[in-house]
Amino acid sequence: MLKVNGKPEASTAGDMPTQIMIGALPLLVREHTDDVLLIGLGSGVTLGSVEQFPVKRVTCVELEPA
């Protein structure tokens, strides 16, 4: 589990639907897109959700220097 300010952000329970929805929702409401920019990798669940769609390129920019 990854916590930010005490809130679970990357767990297999409580926030999993949110992590998936954040990646899927923009691609569901847009007719078509070839390129996706995802800011912050976290646990990678949102990135995995984006990769389920037929996009040509996904760029993930990490905010954490480590």
Legacy VTK file of the C-alpha trace (Angstrom):
# vtk DataFile Version 3.0
C-alpha trace
ASCII
DATASET POLYDATA
POINTS 66 float
0.000 0.000 0.000
1.195 3.507 -0.850
-0.075 6.272 1.431
0.063 10.003 0.771
-0.651 12.159 3.816
-2.207 9.110 5.484
-4.632 8.328 2.615
-4.185 5.005 0.812
-3.357 5.747 -2.830
-2.220 2.371 -4.122
-3.898 -0.554 -2.451
-5.718 -3.600 -3.736
-8.882 -2.710 -1.853
-10.553 0.635 -1.170
-9.249 2.869 -3.938
-8.764 0.317 -6.753
-11.952 1.394 -8.623
-10.776 5.016 -8.494
-7.337 4.146 -9.881
-8.907 2.273 -12.803
-11.575 4.919 -13.457
-9.025 7.753 -13.610
-7.348 6.016 -16.535
-10.476 4.777 -18.306
-12.958 7.649 -17.977
-11.190 10.208 -20.209
-10.792 7.580 -22.926
-14.418 6.498 -22.661
-15.836 10.011 -23.099
-13.512 11.019 -25.945
-14.286 9.666 -29.406
-10.707 8.805 -30.332
-7.203 9.676 -29.257
-3.781 8.413 -30.271
-1.671 9.967 -27.503
-2.122 9.884 -23.730
-0.157 11.789 -21.091
-0.279 10.337 -17.585
1.266 12.392 -14.800
2.606 10.315 -11.903
3.131 6.544 -12.052
2.239 5.662 -8.464
1.552 1.933 -8.388
0.964 1.702 -12.144
-2.715 0.692 -11.963
-3.950 3.786 -13.806
-1.283 3.289 -16.480
-2.435 -0.315 -16.871
-6.006 0.889 -17.242
-5.002 3.314 -20.006
-3.133 0.545 -21.819
-6.378 -1.420 -22.214
-7.491 1.110 -24.845
-6.334 1.265 -28.484
-4.009 4.245 -28.157
-0.757 4.536 -30.104
1.427 6.215 -27.492
1.331 6.608 -23.714
3.760 8.995 -22.014
4.060 8.738 -18.241
5.800 11.604 -16.452
6.914 10.774 -12.926
6.864 13.518 -10.295
8.921 11.690 -7.664
12.647 12.222 -8.248
13.598 8.949 -6.527
LINES 1 67
66 0 1 2 3 4 5 6 7 8 9 10 11 12 13 14 15 16 17 18 19 20 21 22 23 24 25 26 27 28 29 30 31 32 33 34 35 36 37 38 39 40 41 42 43 44 45 46 47 48 49 50 51 52 53 54 55 56 57 58 59 60 61 62 63 64 65
